[in-house]
């Protein structure tokens, strides 16, 4: 498991029955990892102080279905908070309170006895291990804070955005959230002819303004956890994203350690796509060119709260844990994927965007469906303490 200095484990030899007359010694490990408060699904903007802390428990040897019980210290005794079965990755995941009666909570996890393996309890872990966030923006008021600046102010044919550009007109702060839009450019009455990378004509479309801004030059981090609470647009034709890029480009870099990486915490390409629409990726330089790790998230619907939940009707927290050992990506504290590829060792800044690349424009289903909107309730990051 990729982890920062937040994983506490306990291990010991155990006796596991392998037959009626024989037994072998088995080493067990139960590790508890406490993350920041990165779980807060809901239909309305809300203070980040109401988010739940995510706890991941890993058990080896892994046994799918083995029950893990999470407990909290209450005075001198332990009280059960929740229990969950191990999944195929050997993980049990929980979303729990950060405070009880105004005080941090101490947690531990116990893997219950299972098929000859005795019960085993982890070391303890405190809910506030990460401390207060190093950067928080709740998007109050009516304008972006000084931590942000707008990006991509020019139409960009070379970047396959001949028909769209970033603009402050496509960004609005109100009601405790920031709205990013894809909208017609009111300064252009002509149509844009869009092309594919191979020169093939895609069609003609309205020129568009996109919401696109970042913390470049103002806020960055090297290692830690980044999180954003987002409600996406519904249709394809544009994609919403929360992502990071290196603060200082290194031309000619041949590794992520040297030049950093583009870390796509989440991208949403719209409903109805065969892939499910959600993606997470890491793009990084190598001696043979840029390489991509990740891609479409498997079974994205399993991270929703039920049949009435969706990526466009509710806010969800999308986060990435970045350490020297790799990246772990999560939705509301539940792991979606992980990789040790392309680990950046450079400071990186945050980006929020709703972009309409030329190749996406036909999938919107008609220009009368503009404008489209994505909402971000809050953004936070916690720098690694180590």
VOBA-1610 file (N, C-alpha, C; in pm, whole numbers, padded with zeros to 5 digits, always signed):
BEGIN
Unk+00084-00119+00000Unk+00000+00000+00000Unk+00086+00123+00000Unk+00063+00216-00091Unk+00135+00341-00090Unk+00084+00422+00028Unk+00173+00466+00112Unk+00130+00542+00229Unk+00235+00641+00269Unk+00192+00750+00332Unk+00285+00844+00391Unk+00315+00795+00532Unk+00370+00881+00615Unk+00406+00839+00750Unk+00284+00843+00839Unk+00176+00781+00794Unk+00051+00784+00867Unk-00002+00645+00892Unk+00069+00543+00850Unk+00023+00406+00859Unk+00083+00339+00981Unk-00004+00292+01068Unk+00040+00226+01189Unk-00007+00083+01184Unk+00083-00010+01212Unk+00047-00150+01195Unk+00092-00233+01313Unk+00031-00350+01322Unk+00072-00448+01421Unk+00084-00581+01350Unk+00183-00661+01384Unk+00201-00788+01317Unk+00251-00892+01416Unk+00217-01018+01386Unk+00263-01124+01474Unk+00244-01256+01403Unk+00314-01358+01449Unk+00293-01490+01394Unk+00163-01548+01444Unk+00094-01619+01359Unk-00032-01682+01396Unk-00031-01823+01343Unk-00115-01907+01395Unk-00127-02044+01349Unk-00255-02058+01268Unk-00239-02097+01142Unk-00355-02114+01054Unk-00369-02261+01019Unk-00488-02314+01037Unk-00513-02454+01005Unk-00514-02474+00855Unk-00441-02574+00808Unk-00439-02605+00665Unk-00499-02742+00638Unk-00539-02812+00739Unk-00598-02943+00721Unk-00634-02999+00858Unk-00686-03119+00862Unk-00732-03175+00988Unk-00618-03204+01082Unk-00498-03229+01032Unk-00391-03273+01120Unk-00266-03188+01112Unk-00270-03075+01037Unk-00149-02998+01025Unk-00176-02849+01036Unk-00074-02772+01071Unk-00086-02627+01082Unk+00048-02565+01050Unk+00044-02441+00999Unk+00167-02369+00968Unk+00161-02230+01028Unk+00278-02174+01055Unk+00284-02039+01108Unk+00256-01939+00997Unk+00173-01840+01027Unk+00138-01736+00931Unk+00161-01600+00996Unk+00231-01510+00928Unk+00247-01374+00977Unk+00128-01291+00933Unk+00074-01216+01027Unk-00037-01126+00999Unk+00006-00983+01022Unk-00050-00891+00944Unk-00028-00749+00964Unk-00161-00676+00948Unk-00190-00588+01041Unk-00307-00502+01033Unk-00258-00359+01042Unk-00276-00282+00935Unk-00226-00145+00929Unk-00342-00048+00913Unk-00342+00059+00989Unk-00446+00160+00982Unk-00386+00289+00931Unk-00446+00346+00825Unk-00401+00470+00765Unk-00509+00575+00781Unk-00476+00683+00849Unk-00571+00793+00868Unk-00541+00902+00766Unk-00644+00941+00694Unk-00634+01047+00594Unk-00700+01174+00648Unk-00686+01285+00580Unk-00760+01405+00620Unk-00910+01388+00595Unk-00991+01487+00631Unk-01135+01481+00604Unk-01164+01499+00455Unk-01180+01389+00383Unk-01197+01394+00236Unk-01321+01317+00192Unk-01423+01318+00276Unk-01550+01254+00239Unk-01664+01347+00277Unk-01742+01390+00176Unk-01856+01479+00204Unk-01953+01482+00086Unk-02017+01370+00055Unk-02119+01373-00050Unk-02240+01453-00004Unk-02306+01518-00099Unk-02425+01595-00065Unk-02468+01681-00181Unk-02592+01727-00177Unk-02648+01801-00290Unk-02625+01950-00282Unk-02580+02002-00168Unk-02566+02146-00151Unk-02425+02183-00106Unk-02384+02307-00130Unk-02257+02352-00073Unk-02259+02340+00079Unk-02144+02309+00136Unk-02134+02291+00281Unk-01993+02326+00325Unk-01978+02363+00450Unk-01845+02394+00502Unk-01758+02270+00501Unk-01631+02288+00466Unk-01538+02175+00466Unk-01518+02119+00606Unk-01553+02198+00708Unk-01538+02149+00846Unk-01632+02032+00875Unk-01733+02013+00790Unk-01826+01902+00809Unk-01786+01775+00737Unk-01674+01776+00667Unk-01628+01655+00597Unk-01583+01549+00697Unk-01595+01425+00657Unk-01555+01313+00742Unk-01412+01270+00710Unk-01344+01221+00812Unk-01209+01169+00796Unk-01215+01029+00736Unk-01127+01002+00645Unk-01121+00870+00582Unk-01017+00784+00652Unk-01052+00659+00675Unk-00962+00562+00738Unk-00956+00438+00649Unk-00835+00396+00616Unk-00815+00275+00537Unk-00740+00173+00622Unk-00790+00053+00624Unk-00726-00056+00699Unk-00684-00164+00601Unk-00556-00199+00602Unk-00507-00306+00516Unk-00466-00424+00603Unk-00497-00543+00554Unk-00469-00665+00630Unk-00395-00762+00539Unk-00287-00817+00590Unk-00217-00924+00519Unk-00200-01042+00615Unk-00219-01165+00569Unk-00258-01198+00433Unk-00400-01152+00403Unk-00425-01114+00278Unk-00557-01067+00239Unk-00655-01182+00229Unk-00774-01161+00279Unk-00880-01263+00271Unk-01010-01191+00245Unk-01058-01197+00122Unk-01179-01125+00085Unk-01294-01168+00176Unk-01363-01070+00233Unk-01477-01098+00318Unk-01445-01102+00466Unk-01318-01107+00502Unk-01284-01105+00644Unk-01329-00974+00706Unk-01393-00978+00820Unk-01450-00860+00882Unk-01344-00781+00958Unk-01345-00651+00935Unk-01260-00558+01009Unk-01350-00468+01092Unk-01320-00458+01218Unk-01397-00374+01310Unk-01316-00250+01346Unk-01376-00134+01329Unk-01311-00009+01366Unk-01366+00037+01500Unk-01275+00075+01589Unk-01314+00117+01724Unk-01253+00253+01757Unk-01318+00326+01848Unk-01263+00451+01898Unk-01247+00444+02049Unk-01148+00516+02099Unk-01122+00518+02242Unk-01219+00615+02308Unk-01294+00566+02406Unk-01388+00647+02483Unk-01351+00632+02630Unk-01281+00732+02684Unk-01229+00719+02819Unk-01118+00616+02820Unk-01138+00508+02892Unk-01039+00401+02896Unk-01086+00275+02824Unk-01198+00285+02758Unk-01252+00167+02689Unk-01266+00195+02540Unk-01279+00087+02463Unk-01292+00095+02319Unk-01436+00066+02279Unk-01489+00150+02189Unk-01626+00133+02142Unk-01626+00113+01991Unk-01708+00017+01947Unk-01715-00009+01804Unk-01780+00108+01732Unk-01719+00148+01621Unk-01772+00256+01537Unk-01841+00198+01414Unk-01774+00103+01351Unk-01827+00043+01228Unk-01749-00084+01199Unk-01801-00162+01107Unk-01726-00277+01059Unk-01751-00294+00910Unk-01654-00353+00842Unk-01663-00370+00697Unk-01580-00490+00657Unk-01616-00557+00547Unk-01538-00671+00498Unk-01418-00625+00417Unk-01313-00703+00417Unk-01199-00676+00329Unk-01241-00696+00184Unk-01192-00607+00097Unk-01220-00624-00045Unk-01106-00703-00110Unk-01108-00710-00242Unk-01009-00791-00314Unk-00868-00737-00303Unk-00856-00610-00260Unk-00724-00551-00242Unk-00672-00566-00099Unk-00750-00632-00014Unk-00711-00645+00125Unk-00738-00520+00205Unk-00834-00437+00160Unk-00866-00311+00224Unk-01007-00311+00282Unk-01021-00244+00396Unk-01152-00207+00451Unk-01147-00056+00470Unk-01250+00014+00421Unk-01247+00160+00422Unk-01363+00215+00502Unk-01335+00325+00576Unk-01433+00385+00664Unk-01430+00536+00650Unk-01544+00601+00676Unk-01552+00746+00688Unk-01606+00776+00827Unk-01528+00851+00905Unk-01558+00864+01047Unk-01543+01010+01092Unk-01592+01037+01212Unk-01583+01170+01269Unk-01439+01204+01304Unk-01402+01330+01281Unk-01269+01377+01317Unk-01262+01413+01464Unk-01376+01461+01517Unk-01381+01505+01657Unk-01500+01441+01727Unk-01485+01420+01857Unk-01593+01376+01944Unk-01593+01470+02065Unk-01704+01538+02085Unk-01714+01636+02193Unk-01601+01740+02185Unk-01566+01776+02062Unk-01465+01879+02040Unk-01322+01833+02047Unk-01297+01706+02071Unk-01160+01655+02084Unk-01129+01555+01973Unk-01002+01547+01929Unk-00964+01445+01831Unk-00997+01305+01880Unk-01016+01215+01787Unk-01055+01078+01819Unk-00938+00984+01793Unk-00917+00890+01885Unk-00818+00785+01866Unk-00888+00660+01817Unk-00839+00605+01706Unk-00900+00488+01645Unk-00802+00370+01645Unk-00858+00251+01635Unk-00781+00130+01608Unk-00869+00036+01528Unk-00808-00063+01465Unk-00884-00159+01384Unk-00847-00301+01423Unk-00947-00387+01422Unk-00925-00528+01453Unk-00976-00614+01338Unk-00888-00697+01285Unk-00930-00798+01188Unk-00979-00918+01269Unk-01107-00950+01256Unk-01165-01057+01337Unk-01111-01193+01293Unk-01121-01289+01385Unk-01075-01425+01355Unk-01143-01476+01228Unk-01063-01547+01145Unk-01117-01586+01014Unk-01043-01707+00961Unk-01114-01815+00939Unk-01061-01936+00877Unk-00925-01977+00936Unk-00921-01987+01066Unk-00800-02031+01134Unk-00705-01920+01172Unk-00725-01800+01120Unk-00643-01686+01159Unk-00703-01620+01282Unk-00624-01600+01386Unk-00678-01535+01505Unk-00701-01388+01482Unk-00783-01327+01565Unk-00806-01183+01557Unk-00677-01108+01582Unk-00662-00994+01520Unk-00543-00911+01540Unk-00583-00765+01532Unk-00524-00685+01621Unk-00557-00543+01632Unk-00438-00457+01591Unk-00467-00350+01522Unk-00364-00256+01476Unk-00314-00170+01591Unk-00211-00094+01563Unk-00172+00014+01653Unk-00281+00121+01648Unk-00274+00220+01736Unk-00373+00327+01738Unk-00333+00439+01642Unk-00432+00520+01602Unk-00409+00632+01513Unk-00504+00745+01552Unk-00454+00867+01549Unk-00533+00983+01589Unk-00593+01049+01466Unk-00719+01090+01476Unk-00794+01144+01363Unk-00733+01270+01305Unk-00663+01347+01386Unk-00609+01476+01340Unk-00461+01465+01305Unk-00414+01348+01266Unk-00274+01328+01235Unk-00223+01428+01131Unk-00307+01466+01035Unk-00266+01558+00930Unk-00270+01704+00975Unk-00339+01730+01085Unk-00350+01868+01131Unk-00442+01950+01043Unk-00439+02081+01063Unk-00521+02171+00983Unk-00468+02176+00840Unk-00558+02197+00746Unk-00518+02206+00605Unk-00422+02323+00586Unk-00324+02305+00499Unk-00229+02412+00469Unk-00289+02514+00373Unk-00390+02473+00299Unk-00460+02565+00209Unk-00606+02526+00204Unk-00694+02624+00221Unk-00839+02603+00212Unk-00900+02719+00136Unk-00989+02688+00043Unk-01071+02792-00018Unk-01214+02740-00024Unk-01303+02811+00048Unk-01445+02774+00053Unk-01526+02849-00053Unk-01463+02933-00132Unk-01529+03009-00237Unk-01647+03090-00183Unk-01619+03165-00076Unk-01717+03258-00024Unk-01712+03389-00101Unk-01808+03475-00077Unk-01810+03604-00143Unk-01857+03596-00286Unk-01808+03688-00370Unk-01855+03698-00508Unk-01742+03700-00610Unk-01619+03670-00567Unk-01505+03669-00660Unk-01402+03568-00612Unk-01320+03520-00704Unk-01210+03432-00666Unk-01116+03504-00571Unk-01057+03431-00479Unk-00959+03488-00387Unk-00828+03513-00461Unk-00736+03581-00392Unk-00606+03614-00451Unk-00520+03491-00474Unk-00563+03374-00429Unk-00487+03251-00451Unk-00499+03198-00593Unk-00594+03254-00671Unk-00624+03200-00803Unk-00601+03303-00913Unk-00569+03255-01032Unk-00563+03339-01151Unk-00616+03259-01270Unk-00670+03330-01369Unk-00732+03266-01485Unk-00624+03216-01582Unk-00659+03111-01659Unk-00565+03048-01751Unk-00622+03043-01892Unk-00532+03018-01988Unk-00570+02988-02126Unk-00654+03092-02193Unk-00610+03220-02197Unk-00695+03327-02248Unk-00705+03334-02400Unk-00636+03245-02471Unk-00633+03252-02618Unk-00690+03126-02680Unk-00757+03143-02795Unk-00795+03026-02873Unk-00669+02953-02916Unk-00674+02818-02909Unk-00550+02740-02916Unk-00563+02624-03015Unk-00550+02650-03145Unk-00561+02541-03243Unk-00458+02430-03222Unk-00335+02468-03183Unk-00230+02367-03164Unk-00264+02272-03050Unk-00339+02320-02953Unk-00381+02236-02842Unk-00517+02174-02861Unk-00566+02175-02985Unk-00697+02120-03022Unk-00810+02190-02947Unk-00791+02320-02920Unk-00898+02404-02868Unk-00907+02530-02955Unk-00922+02508-03084Unk-00937+02619-03178Unk-01065+02697-03150Unk-01166+02627-03096Unk-01298+02687-03079Unk-01327+02731-02936Unk-01229+02722-02846Unk-01257+02759-02706Unk-01135+02821-02641Unk-01160+02905-02542Unk-01053+02968-02465Unk-01102+02996-02324Unk-01009+03008-02230Unk-01043+03042-02094Unk-01083+03187-02083Unk-01175+03215-01990Unk-01220+03352-01972Unk-01279+03372-01833Unk-01251+03487-01769Unk-01318+03519-01642Unk-01470+03524-01655Unk-01520+03551-01776Unk-01665+03554-01795Unk-01730+03419-01770Unk-01651+03313-01777Unk-01703+03177-01758Unk-01683+03128-01615Unk-01654+03220-01523Unk-01633+03185-01382Unk-01717+03278-01296Unk-01797+03220-01208Unk-01882+03301-01119Unk-01879+03242-00979Unk-01855+03326-00879Unk-01854+03284-00739Unk-01980+03337-00672Unk-02059+03248-00615Unk-02179+03289-00541Unk-02231+03170-00462Unk-02301+03198-00353Unk-02366+03093-00276Unk-02272+02992-00215Unk-02146+03030-00193Unk-02051+02939-00131Unk-01988+02839-00225Unk-01996+02865-00355Unk-01934+02775-00454Unk-01890+02859-00573Unk-01799+02803-00653Unk-01759+02867-00777Unk-01815+02787-00893Unk-01876+02856-00987Unk-01933+02791-01105Unk-01840+02814-01224Unk-01798+02704-01286Unk-01719+02709-01410Unk-01813+02673-01524Unk-01807+02748-01632Unk-01901+02728-01742Unk-01830+02703-01874Unk-01901+02637-01964Unk-01874+02642-02107Unk-01990+02719-02167Unk-01961+02833-02232Unk-02065+02921-02282Unk-02022+02980-02416Unk-02118+03027-02492Unk-02087+03094-02618Unk-02004+03220-02589Unk-01911+03247-02676Unk-01833+03371-02668Unk-01920+03485-02722Unk-01964+03578-02636Unk-02054+03684-02685Unk-01987+03779-02783Unk-01853+03774-02792Unk-01781+03862-02884Unk-01769+03803-03023Unk-01815+03677-03042Unk-01801+03611-03173Unk-01938+03568-03224Unk-01977+03619-03338Unk-02102+03576-03400Unk-02079+03475-03513Unk-01951+03461-03554Unk-01918+03366-03659Unk-01903+03226-03601Unk-01893+03127-03688Unk-01877+02990-03645Unk-01731+02947-03657Unk-01694+02850-03575Unk-01558+02797-03574Unk-01558+02660-03643Unk-01466+02641-03735Unk-01447+02510-03797Unk-01346+02431-03715Unk-01390+02320-03656Unk-01305+02239-03569Unk-01240+02127-03649Unk-01117+02094-03613Unk-01039+01990-03682Unk-00988+01888-03581Unk-00974+01765-03628Unk-00905+01663-03549Unk-00755+01680-03565Unk-00679+01608-03484Unk-00533+01619-03488Unk-00478+01581-03626Unk-00549+01493-03699Unk-00501+01451-03831Unk-00546+01544-03943Unk-00609+01656-03908Unk-00652+01753-04007Unk-00794+01733-04057Unk-00860+01626-04016Unk-00997+01600-04058Unk-01092+01703-03997Unk-01184+01752-04079Unk-01282+01849-04031Unk-01386+01777-03945Unk-01411+01833-03826Unk-01512+01777-03735Unk-01648+01838-03762Unk-01650+01971-03782Unk-01775+02042-03804Unk-01761+02188-03766Unk-01872+02259-03767Unk-01872+02400-03730Unk-01954+02419-03603Unk-01899+02504-03514Unk-01957+02520-03383Unk-01944+02666-03338Unk-02020+02702-03236Unk-02002+02834-03176Unk-01867+02843-03107Unk-01807+02960-03110Unk-01689+02983-03027Unk-01732+02981-02881Unk-01643+02927-02797Unk-01679+02904-02657Unk-01581+02969-02561Unk-01634+03009-02445Unk-01551+03051-02332Unk-01557+02941-02227Unk-01442+02912-02166Unk-01431+02805-02066Unk-01387+02861-01932Unk-01441+02805-01823Unk-01390+02834-01689Unk-01260+02758-01668Unk-01154+02830-01630Unk-01021+02767-01625Unk-00930+02856-01540Unk-00894+02810-01419Unk-00809+02892-01333Unk-00723+02804-01244Unk-00618+02863-01185Unk-00520+02785-01111Unk-00458+02868-00998Unk-00377+02798-00915Unk-00301+02865-00808Unk-00156+02885-00848Unk-00125+02884-00977Unk+00014+02898-01023Unk+00077+03024-00966Unk+00196+03006-00907Unk+00269+03118-00851Unk+00217+03166-00718Unk+00114+03099-00663Unk+00051+03148-00541Unk+00036+03041-00433Unk+00003+02919-00474Unk-00010+02807-00379Unk+00040+02681-00448Unk+00130+02607-00383Unk+00172+02478-00435Unk+00217+02388-00322Unk+00246+02265-00354Unk+00293+02168-00255Unk+00378+02063-00323Unk+00460+01996-00243Unk+00534+01878-00285Unk+00506+01769-00183Unk+00425+01672-00219Unk+00378+01562-00135Unk+00268+01608-00039Unk+00169+01524-00024Unk+00058+01552+00065Unk-00071+01499+00007Unk-00181+01559+00048Unk-00314+01522+00000Unk-00382+01646-00054Unk-00436+01636-00175Unk-00515+01744-00235Unk-00658+01694-00251Unk-00756+01784-00233Unk-00895+01742-00239Unk-00982+01858-00287Unk-01086+01826-00362Unk-01184+01924-00406Unk-01323+01860-00403Unk-01421+01938-00358Unk-01561+01893-00356Unk-01630+01950-00479Unk-01671+01861-00570Unk-01712+01903-00705Unk-01846+01841-00743Unk-01926+01921-00815Unk-02047+01871-00883Unk-02031+01903-01031Unk-02030+01800-01114Unk-01999+01817-01256Unk-02124+01847-01339Unk-02099+01888-01464Unk-02205+01900-01564Unk-02250+01760-01604Unk-02369+01748-01663Unk-02417+01615-01701Unk-02368+01569-01838Unk-02390+01645-01947Unk-02364+01586-02079Unk-02217+01590-02119Unk-02178+01506-02214Unk-02047+01519-02276Unk-02045+01644-02363Unk-01932+01663-02430Unk-01914+01784-02509Unk-01814+01878-02446Unk-01777+01848-02323Unk-01676+01920-02245Unk-01637+01830-02128Unk-01526+01860-02063Unk-01486+01778-01949Unk-01441+01866-01834Unk-01493+01833-01716Unk-01453+01901-01594Unk-01334+01831-01533Unk-01247+01907-01464Unk-01126+01845-01410Unk-01073+01920-01290Unk-01007+01844-01204Unk-00926+01894-01093Unk-00790+01831-01111Unk-00683+01913-01128Unk-00554+01857-01168Unk-00441+01945-01118Unk-00318+01893-01130Unk-00198+01962-01086Unk-00095+01963-01198Unk-00015+02069-01201Unk+00098+02077-01292Unk+00220+02132-01218Unk+00342+02102-01268Unk+00463+02151-01202Unk+00468+02303-01198Unk+00512+02357-01085Unk+00519+02502-01068Unk+00624+02566-01157Unk+00733+02493-01182Unk+00840+02544-01267Unk+00867+02440-01375Unk+00831+02468-01499Unk+00857+02371-01607Unk+01007+02345-01623Unk+01043+02222-01658Unk+01182+02184-01683Unk+01191+02129-01825Unk+01216+02215-01924Unk+01224+02168-02063Unk+01331+02061-02079Unk+01297+01955-02152Unk+01392+01848-02176Unk+01403+01746-02065Unk+01321+01758-01960Unk+01326+01662-01850Unk+01293+01522-01902Unk+01360+01422-01845Unk+01338+01284-01889Unk+01282+01195-01777Unk+01237+01257-01668Unk+01175+01181-01559Unk+01084+01274-01481Unk+00987+01213-01411Unk+00899+01292-01325Unk+00976+01351-01208Unk+01076+01278-01160Unk+01157+01330-01051Unk+01223+01461-01090Unk+01266+01469-01215Unk+01335+01588-01263Unk+01237+01697-01306Unk+01133+01660-01379Unk+01047+01760-01441Unk+00907+01769-01387Unk+00871+01682-01290Unk+00736+01682-01239Unk+00642+01604-01330Unk+00513+01611-01299Unk+00413+01536-01373Unk+00283+01614-01375Unk+00201+01586-01475Unk+00062+01634-01470Unk-00018+01530-01395Unk-00078+01569-01286Unk-00154+01477-01200Unk-00302+01511-01216Unk-00374+01430-01291Unk-00517+01450-01310Unk-00591+01377-01199Unk-00621+01450-01093Unk-00691+01389-00980Unk-00823+01330-01026Unk-00897+01406-01108Unk-01022+01355-01164Unk-01054+01432-01291Unk-01110+01362-01389Unk-01169+01422-01508Unk-01304+01354-01531Unk-01403+01435-01568Unk-01537+01384-01597Unk-01574+01426-01738Unk-01601+01327-01824Unk-01626+01353-01965Unk-01774+01348-02001Unk-01861+01324-01904Unk-02004+01329-01929Unk-02073+01195-01916Unk-02205+01201-01899Unk-02283+01079-01878Unk-02307+01006-02010Unk-02334+00878-01999Unk-02369+00797-02116Unk-02252+00742-02192Unk-02129+00767-02148Unk-02013+00713-02219Unk-01993+00566-02182Unk-01951+00482-02275Unk-01930+00340-02245Unk-01830+00318-02132Unk-01733+00408-02120Unk-01629+00395-02018Unk-01677+00432-01879Unk-01791+00497-01869Unk-01841+00545-01741Unk-01813+00691-01715Unk-01722+00751-01793Unk-01705+00895-01789Unk-01603+00952-01695Unk-01561+00879-01592Unk-01464+00930-01494Unk-01325+00876-01523Unk-01225+00963-01508Unk-01088+00924-01539Unk-00992+00987-01440Unk-00883+00918-01413Unk-00772+00972-01335Unk-00642+00928-01399Unk-00548+01019-01413Unk-00426+00987-01488Unk-00306+01063-01434Unk-00188+01012-01471Unk-00062+01081-01445Unk+00016+01083-01575Unk+00055+01200-01622Unk+00137+01216-01742Unk+00276+01263-01699Unk+00380+01195-01746Unk+00514+01230-01700Unk+00616+01207-01810Unk+00727+01282-01805Unk+00829+01271-01911Unk+00919+01151-01889Unk+00965+01093-02000Unk+01067+00989-01998Unk+01166+01019-02110Unk+01272+00941-02118Unk+01371+00961-02224Unk+01315+00935-02362Unk+01201+00864-02371Unk+01140+00833-02500Unk+01012+00913-02523Unk+00986+01013-02440Unk+00868+01096-02457Unk+00773+01086-02339Unk+00660+01153-02351Unk+00564+01154-02242Unk+00491+01021-02231Unk+00469+00977-02108Unk+00402+00850-02079Unk+00281+00877-01991Unk+00179+00796-02008Unk+00057+00808-01928Unk+00037+00685-01842Unk+00002+00707-01714Unk-00043+00600-01626Unk-00188+00629-01588Unk-00268+00524-01574Unk-00407+00542-01535Unk-00499+00551-01654Unk-00617+00605-01631Unk-00718+00616-01735Unk-00856+00606-01674Unk-00947+00538-01745Unk-01086+00529-01698Unk-01095+00457-01564Unk-01177+00508-01475Unk-01198+00447-01344Unk-01297+00332-01359Unk-01259+00217-01309Unk-01342+00098-01320Unk-01467+00111-01234Unk-01581+00081-01291Unk-01710+00079-01221Unk-01731+00206-01139Unk-01733+00323-01203Unk-01745+00448-01128Unk-01875+00458-01049Unk-01982+00393-01097Unk-02108+00399-01026Unk-02103+00340-00886Unk-02006+00253-00860Unk-01996+00191-00728Unk-01953+00291-00621Unk-01906+00409-00662Unk-01864+00511-00567Unk-01975+00611-00537Unk-02091+00593-00599Unk-02206+00677-00570Unk-02284+00622-00451Unk-02372+00705-00396Unk-02443+00668-00273Unk-02567+00583-00299Unk-02610+00573-00423Unk-02729+00495-00455Unk-02780+00531-00592Unk-02896+00478-00628Unk-02949+00496-00763Unk-02987+00641-00792Unk-03020+00718-00689Unk-03059+00857-00712Unk-02940+00952-00712Unk-02823+00903-00679Unk-02703+00986-00676Unk-02640+00990-00815Unk-02571+01098-00847Unk-02499+01109-00973Unk-02389+01211-00958Unk-02299+01214-01056Unk-02187+01309-01051Unk-02234+01450-01081Unk-02353+01467-01135Unk-02403+01601-01169Unk-02516+01647-01075Unk-02571+01559-00995Unk-02677+01600-00900Unk-02623+01623-00760Unk-02504+01571-00731Unk-02447+01583-00596Unk-02300+01620-00602Unk-02254+01681-00495Unk-02111+01705-00477Unk-02045+01579-00422Unk-01922+01555-00468Unk-01838+01447-00416Unk-01696+01500-00402Unk-01622+01443-00307Unk-01485+01488-00283Unk-01389+01396-00358Unk-01310+01455-00446Unk-01210+01382-00524Unk-01073+01422-00470Unk-00993+01321-00434Unk-00865+01350-00368Unk-00755+01261-00423Unk-00632+01307-00401Unk-00513+01229-00435Unk-00413+01242-00323Unk-00360+01130-00279Unk-00253+01124-00179Unk-00123+01101-00256Unk-00030+01192-00241Unk+00095+01194-00319Unk+00212+01183-00224Unk+00290+01078-00239Unk+00406+01054-00153Unk+00525+01015-00240Unk+00645+01006-00183Unk+00760+00959-00262Unk+00740+00819-00319Unk+00648+00742-00259Unk+00623+00607-00308Unk+00519+00596-00417Unk+00442+00702-00441Unk+00340+00694-00545Unk+00219+00780-00515Unk+00109+00748-00585Unk-00016+00821-00572Unk-00129+00723-00538Unk-00222+00769-00453Unk-00345+00696-00428Unk-00461+00792-00454Unk-00553+00754-00541Unk-00665+00839-00579Unk-00792+00786-00513Unk-00877+00880-00467Unk-00996+00840-00393Unk-01115+00928-00429Unk-01236+00871-00408Unk-01362+00944-00415Unk-01430+00930-00281Unk-01454+01042-00214Unk-01513+01042-00080Unk-01441+00943+00011Unk-01309+00941+00001Unk-01227+00859+00089Unk-01213+00715+00047Unk-01277+00672-00060Unk-01268+00534-00108Unk-01170+00528-00225Unk-01076+00439-00215Unk-00971+00429-00317Unk-01027+00385-00452Unk-00988+00458-00557Unk-01027+00420-00693Unk-00912+00353-00767Unk-00789+00402-00749Unk-00673+00338-00810Unk-00547+00397-00749Unk-00434+00331-00778Unk-00305+00376-00725Unk-00196+00342-00825Unk-00087+00415-00817Unk+00026+00386-00904Unk+00153+00437-00840Unk+00263+00370-00870Unk+00396+00416-00829Unk+00471+00475-00947Unk+00402+00491-01060Unk+00465+00543-01182Unk+00463+00696-01182Unk+00567+00755-01238Unk+00567+00898-01263Unk+00557+00985-01141Unk+00628+00947-01034Unk+00615+01024-00910Unk+00692+01155-00921Unk+00620+01263-00915Unk+00680+01396-00919Unk+00753+01425-00789Unk+00870+01488-00801Unk+00944+01536-00684Unk+00952+01688-00686Unk+00866+01750-00767Unk+00868+01895-00785Unk+00743+01958-00723Unk+00751+02084-00681Unk+00630+02154-00637Unk+00527+02160-00750Unk+00400+02144-00714Unk+00293+02146-00813Unk+00180+02237-00764Unk+00112+02301-00859Unk+00000+02389-00825Unk-00132+02327-00870Unk-00243+02380-00821Unk-00376+02326-00843Unk-00444+02394-00962Unk-00526+02318-01034Unk-00602+02371-01147Unk-00746+02318-01139Unk-00842+02406-01165Unk-00982+02368-01184Unk-01023+02413-01323Unk-01095+02329-01395Unk-01130+02365-01533Unk-01255+02292-01580Unk-01327+02358-01672Unk-01431+02295-01751Unk-01399+02332-01896Unk-01337+02238-01967Unk-01279+02266-02098Unk-01355+02193-02208Unk-01367+02259-02322Unk-01433+02199-02438Unk-01330+02184-02550Unk-01266+02069-02553Unk-01172+02040-02662Unk-01249+02019-02793Unk-01185+02051-02905Unk-01255+02045-03032Unk-01315+01907-03061Unk-01243+01801-03026Unk-01292+01666-03057Unk-01419+01632-02979Unk-01447+01703-02870Unk-01565+01675-02787Unk-01691+01742-02839Unk-01678+01848-02917Unk-01791+01936-02947Unk-01912+01865-03008Unk-01894+01766-03097Unk-02013+01701-03156Unk-02095+01621-03055Unk-02035+01581-02943Unk-02104+01492-02849Unk-02198+01566-02755Unk-02197+01701-02759Unk-02286+01777-02671Unk-02431+01752-02704Unk-02460+01731-02833Unk-02599+01707-02873Unk-02670+01832-02919Unk-02593+01933-02959Unk-02655+02055-03012Unk-02609+02179-02938Unk-02588+02286-03013Unk-02539+02410-02953Unk-02642+02475-02861Unk-02768+02435-02873Unk-02869+02492-02786Unk-02857+02440-02643Unk-02768+02345-02620Unk-02747+02293-02484Unk-02646+02377-02405Unk-02589+02477-02469Unk-02502+02569-02397Unk-02588+02673-02324Unk-02543+02721-02207Unk-02415+02689-02140Unk-02426+02561-02057Unk-02309+02507-02020Unk-02298+02395-01928Unk-02216+02441-01807Unk-02243+02380-01690Unk-02181+02429-01568Unk-02126+02316-01481Unk-02017+02344-01416Unk-01955+02260-01313Unk-01939+02348-01189Unk-01963+02291-01071Unk-01955+02368-00947Unk-01850+02308-00855Unk-01773+02394-00788Unk-01674+02349-00689Unk-01706+02418-00557Unk-01729+02339-00455Unk-01768+02391-00324Unk-01648+02435-00242Unk-01544+02351-00239Unk-01421+02388-00168Unk-01303+02309-00222Unk-01185+02363-00196Unk-01058+02298-00231Unk-00967+02307-00110Unk-00894+02199-00083Unk-00798+02199+00028Unk-00675+02119-00011Unk-00563+02148+00055Unk-00453+02053+00054Unk-00381+02054+00187Unk-00324+01938+00216Unk-00246+01915+00337Unk-00106+01872+00292Unk-00007+01947+00327Unk+00131+01907+00293Unk+00174+01793+00385Unk+00255+01702+00332Unk+00308+01593+00412Unk+00394+01651+00524Unk+00378+01593+00643Unk+00456+01639+00758Unk+00596+01582+00757Unk+00625+01490+00666Unk+00755+01420+00667Unk+00838+01454+00543
//
